[in-house]
Every structure is written in C-alpha cells, then in structure tokens.
Amino acid sequence: MFFRKRTFIENRFLKVMIVYDERTKAVAGDAFLKLLDQTNVQYETCKMQADHQGDVIADEKVLGQLLIEASIDVEAFVAIGAGTIHDVTRFVSYKMKTPFISIPTAPSVDWFNSMGAPIVQNGVKVTFQTQAPIAVFADIDVLMSAPKSMVAAGFGDVLGKVTSLFDWQFGYIVKGEPFCPVVFEATEQALISCVENVDFIAEGQEKGIKVLMEALILSGLAMLLFGKSHPASGAEHHLSHYWEMEFLKEGRKQLLHGAKVGAATIVIASLYKKYLNYSFTGDGIIASENEAKIKKLLQGLIEPTKLQDLINRVGGKTAPADLGISQRIVDNSLQEAHLLRERYTLLYYNNVYKKETL
C-alpha cells in the first residue's frame, strides 16, 4: 500500500489536516495516520458529520465544520475519500490559501484532481472554481476493495462523456464556445479506454480498476487544463445536479453521483438521437453548413441501447425509476436543468427552440 512509503509530506509539511468520514477513516484514514505517527508531522483530523440519513453533503454546514476545526497554522489538507470529501476539502483549503492532497478511496468520480468544487448553496448545486490537489495518491488495493456500486458509479461518470463531448462540440459549432482539440482528445481517450475494458472493470480485476481510475484522473486533468468543466460535464450532469437538488428538497437519501450521471446519459442520448430527423436550419439559428456538422456528430453518438448494455455489464442501473427518480422529476429536469449552468447544450437548444419530448 502507498501508506508503507513516506512521501514528500514529511519533508515539506510540518502540520496537516486529515479529512475523512466514518467509512473512509476505516478504509484508508487509520492506515494513513499510522504512517504520520512514524514521522515528525503533526496532524489534526476532521471526521465529516453525516446527516440523519448517513449522507455527507457538501453544503454550508459541512464546510463550516471543517473551517471551525482547522487550525490557522495548518500547512496542508489531505482529503481521504470519494467525491464529497474532496469537494469540501478543495473548497476550504482554497479559502484558507493552503494546498491539499488527494487520496481517493474508490474509483467513483472524475473530480479528484480538478479545480471545480460542486457545493450545495441554499439548496442549489453551484460549482466553484477553486484549486486542484498538488498530488494524488490512488492505491490499487484500496480501490479494488471499493463497493461494486462505487465502481459502477465511476464507470457511469466516464460514460457521461458520450453526451458531454457532444454538447461541448455543439456549443462550439453553434455559439463559438471555447474549445480545445487536445483536451477533447484526452477526454475521448478516457472514455474509449473504459468502454474497451468494460469486462475487466465489471469483474473488478486489477487491470480494469487501473483503467477506470486512470480514465477518471485523465478526465480530471482535462478539466484542469481547460479551466472549465466543458469536456466532462454537459446536459447529463445538469440532469444529475437537478435530481440531487430535488432529493435534498424532499429529504431523501442521496444517490451516487456517477449512478445518476449514467442514467442521465441514457436519457439525454435518447433525446438527442431524435434530432437526426430534425431540420436545424428551419429555426434560423443554425446555418446549413453547421447542420451537417451536427448531424454527423449525432450519427456518431453511441446508441442508448448500447449505453444501457455497458452500464448493465458493470452492475449499474440504467433507468431513473430504478434509482428512485420519478418521471415527474425527470420531466421537470428536462425542462429546467439547462438553466443550472451557462452552457449552450443541445438540451438548452431543445428547450428554447424545438421542445422535443421523450
């Protein structure tokens, strides 16, 4: 395990704050503290408090907990956990002008090494651009012991690039939104590698978990290089964020981010495929030469049935209803989620001009 070797932490930082929750403390936190006990590094710990349903939510309450418990002379934060732990640590460390180090405990999201911190503010999911970790330590033994549901969630988050990459190109073609071919290719390669190794991932083999984690890190690097989440977050993530906020309003237990993204990707891909028979030039917004480009992108979009098969193979759920998301919430999200981000997706276009329905 990576805990057996001393890192540059001992030589550079004299006092660190370790952030985890009840589960990740047992998975990796205790072992990491034993390592620190063998060094001259002083440390504080913050165990994130879960709500009454056992969820740790990246909201004002949890942010306040970490801010209160962190000493002013802490030189670095160490996030030990999955997405939420990293979101909270990233935000607070940035506000304290202090670096942080990432130790993922599951290959569940592509957010470990990005700058974005999705925070629930007044019940609304808002992504703040903060800072990336100065290092990521992902131990294969820890990752392979992660629950299969979290592996499936990580795969679902990667699969979301099917529609996010489409939306990114759509926004670039129609509205001239910023675009980078190099970052696009890196994100696409992360997607391809997971699709090609889906069986290894499904079986939990070391090769598959490595491929998945590398894809998640590569996707995070792509966002980091681009400076925004366009490469990895399109309409499918907007639906996911909307569903999360609805669950918070209803006081329901939260779903894994990647599980929502996987199901949302199928919903969005199904909607987008309907545009193969639609004339974009008829609305006076899109030029004929751009319509040809968009149709070509739509033809290359993976079929929804194929997406369902891929998610099924890793043990994930493909329909919102299977995740406990009602048709009412799905319908509302298709009409309102495009407003959550300032981004010109086909979902945004659909609501403003065409009004296709599933």
N, C-alpha and C positions, 0 to 999 in steps of 0.2 A: 504493500500500500504506500501511497505517497507520504503518509504520516511518518514512515520509518526514516525518511531522509530529512535533514534540516534544510531549510530553504534560506533565501536571502533575507527572510523576515528577521532572523536572529541578528544579522549584521546591520540591518538598516533601521528597524523599528524597535524602540525600547518599551512602548506601551501600545497595545492594540485592544480593540473591542470586538469580541466574537458574538455574532448574531445568528441565532437559530430558533427553532421552535421545539416543541416536545418530541416530535418524531425525528427531526433531523439531528437533534442533540444525540439521540441514541444511535442513529445510523453512522454519523461521522464526527459529531461535535466532541464527544467524550474522548475519542482517539486523538483528535487534534489537540485537545487540552493537555493530554498526557505528553505529547511532543513538546508543547510550550513549557511544561513543568521541568523539562530537561535543559532549558535554556535560561538566559538572563532576561528574557522578555517578560514584562509584566502584562497582565491582561485583565480585562473586565468582561463579563458576559451579560448578554441580554436575551432572555428567552421570550420570544414574541407571544403575547397573550392571544389565545383563540377566543372566538365568540361563543355563544351558548350552543352553537351547532358544531363546534370544533374547527371552524374556519379561521384562518388568519387573513384578514382583509387589509390590503394596503390603503388605509384611509387615514383621516386626521388623528384618530385615536391611537393607532399603532405607531404612526410617525411620531406622535407626541411621546409615547412610551420610550422609544429609542433616544430621542432628543433629551429627555429627562435623565435617563440612566447613563448616558455617555458623558464622561468627564471631558473638560475643556482641553486637557492635555493629551488626549488620545491621538496617536500619530497615524493610525490606520485602522480601518474596519475590515473584518473578514466575514463575508456572507456565506453561511453554510446551509444550503437548502435548495429549493426549487425557485420558481418564478417570483412569488410574493416576497420571500425573504430578500431576494436580490433587489426588487423594486424599492422596498423600504430602505435597505442599506444604501443603495445607489443615491436615493434622494437625500437622505440625511447626511451622508458623507460629503456630498456635493455642497450642501448648505453650510457644512462646517469647514469647507475647503480642505478636506482630508481625503487621501486616496483610499480605495478599497480593493480587496482581493476576493476573487470568486472561487468558491468550492461547490460545484453542483453535486447534488446527491441523487439526481435522476436525469435521464436524457429526455426531459419533458417539454422544454420550450427553447426558442432560439434567441432568448433575451439576455442570456448570461453576460455576454460581452458587448452589448450595445450601449448607447448613451441614453436611450429612452427609458423613462420610469412611468408606467401607467399607474396613476393614483386615482382613487375614488374620492372626489372632492364634492361635498354637498350632494352625494348620491350620484354624481356624474363621473364617468370614467374619462380622465384627462391625461394625456401623455405629455410629460415634461422632458425637455432635452437637458440632461444633466451631465453625467460622465461615465465613461467605460472603466472597467476594472483595470488595474495595472498588471494583473496576471490572473490566469485561470488555471486551476489545478483540478482536473477531472480524472479520478481514479477508476479504472475499468472494473475493479472488484466491487466497488461501491455502486457503480452504475448498473452492473449486471444483477445486483440484488434488489434493484428497484422494482416496485409492483408492476405487473404487466400493463395495468391501466395507465401508468405514467409513461411507459414505453410507447403504448398506442397513442397517447396524447402528443408525445414528441413527434411521432410519425405524422399525426394529423396536422400539427403545426407546420411541418415541412411541406405536406401535401397542399396546404393552403397557398403555396407559391404558384400553383397552377393558375389560380384566378388573380392573385396579386400581381404577378408578372404581366398578365394580360391587361389588367387595369392600368398598370404603370405605362405600358406601351400605348394604350388607348388615350390616356391623358396627355401623353407626349405628342401623339399624332393630331389630336383634336384641339388641344388647348396650349400646346407648346410647354407643358410642364417639364421641369428639369429631368434629364435622363443621362445615364452613363452606361455605355455598352459593356465596359469592363465589369462593372458591378452587376449588371444584368446577367452576364455570362457566368459569373461566380455563383450567383443565387440559383440560376438554372442548373448548374452542375451539382449543387447541393441536392436539388430536387431529383435529378436524374439518378444520382448515386443511391438514394434511398429507394426509389422505385425499382431499380435493377437488383437491389439486395433485400427486397421485402421479405423473402422467405427466411433469410438469416436473421433479420430483425424480429420476425414473428416467433422464431424459435428461441430467441434470447441468446443466440450464440455470440461469442466474443467478437467475431468479425462483424456481425450485424449491429451490435451495440456501438462498436467503434465507428462504423459507417454513419450511424444515426447521430452520434454525438459530434462527429466531425462536421456533418452537414449542418447541425444546429449552430455550431460555432462559426462555420463559414457564412451562414446566413446572418448571424450577428455582426460579423466583420463587414459584410456587405453594407448593412445599415450604418455601421460606424464610419466606413469610408465615404458613403454618400452623404452622411449627415442627417438623413431623414429616414423614415420607415417605408418609403415607397416600394423598395424592392421586395419587402416581405409582408406587407400589410395593405390589402385592398378591401373590397366590399365584404369579403368573407370575414375579415377581422372586425369590420364595422358592425356586422350582424352579431358576432360573438360578444362585442362590448355591450351592445344593446341588450342582449339576452342576460348578460351578467347584471346589468343595472336593474332589469326587471326582477330578477331573483332577489336582489338586495331590497327592492321596494316591498316585495312580498314576504321578506324574512325567511327565504328558503336557503337551504344549504347549497353552497356554490359547487359548480362543476369545474372539472379541469379545463384550463384554457384551451389546450390542444384538442380536447374532445369536442368542444364547441366549434372550434375552427374547422375541424374535419367535416362535421355535419354541415356547417355553413358553406363550405366549399362546394359541396354537392348541390345545395340549394341554389347558390349563385351560378354554378356551371349550367344547371338546368335552365335557369332564366336566360343566361347569355346565349345558349345554343339556339334559342328561338329567334335570335336576330340574324341567323343565317338566311332567312327568307324575308327580311325586312329591308326596305329601301331607306338608307340613311340620308340620301340626298333630298328626299321629299320634304324634310323639315327646314331646309335652308340653312342648316347649321354646319353640316359636314359636306365638304367638296367631294366630287365624284372620284378623284384620284385617291382621296383618303378612304372612301368607302371600300375600294378594292383592297387596301391595306388591312382594314378592319376585318373584312370578310375572310381574308387569308389567315389572320390571327384566330378568328373564330373556328375555322376549319381545323386548326392545329390544337385547339383546346381539347384536353382529354375528355372523353365521353363520361357523363355522370355514372353510367353503369360500371365503367372501369374504375372510377374513383370509389364507388361502393365496394367493389371487389377487393381493392387494395386495402381499404380500411378494415373490411371484414377479416382479411388474412392476418392482420396484426391483432385482432381481437377487439377492435374498436366498434362503436355504434355509429350507424350511418344516417339515421333519421332523427330529427329534432324530438319527435314524440318519444323515441326510445330513451332520450336523455331527460324526459320530463318537461320538455319545452312545448307548450301548447301551440296549436295552429294560430290562435289569436296573437300570441307573441311573435310568431314567425311572420304573419301577415303585417303586423304593425312595424316590425323591423324592416321589412322590405320597402315600406313607405316612408320610414323616418330615419333609419340608421345612416343614410347617406349624408345626413346633416351633422354627424358626430365629428367629422374631420373635414378640413378644407382640401378636398381632393376630388379631381374630376374623374370619377369612375364611370363605368357603363351603368352601374346602379343609379348613380346621380342622374345621368342622361335619361335613364328609363323613367325616373320619377318626374323629371322636368318636361320631357317631350313625348315619350312613347306610351308609357303606362302599361307595359306588358304585365301579365299576372301569371302566377304558377298554376 
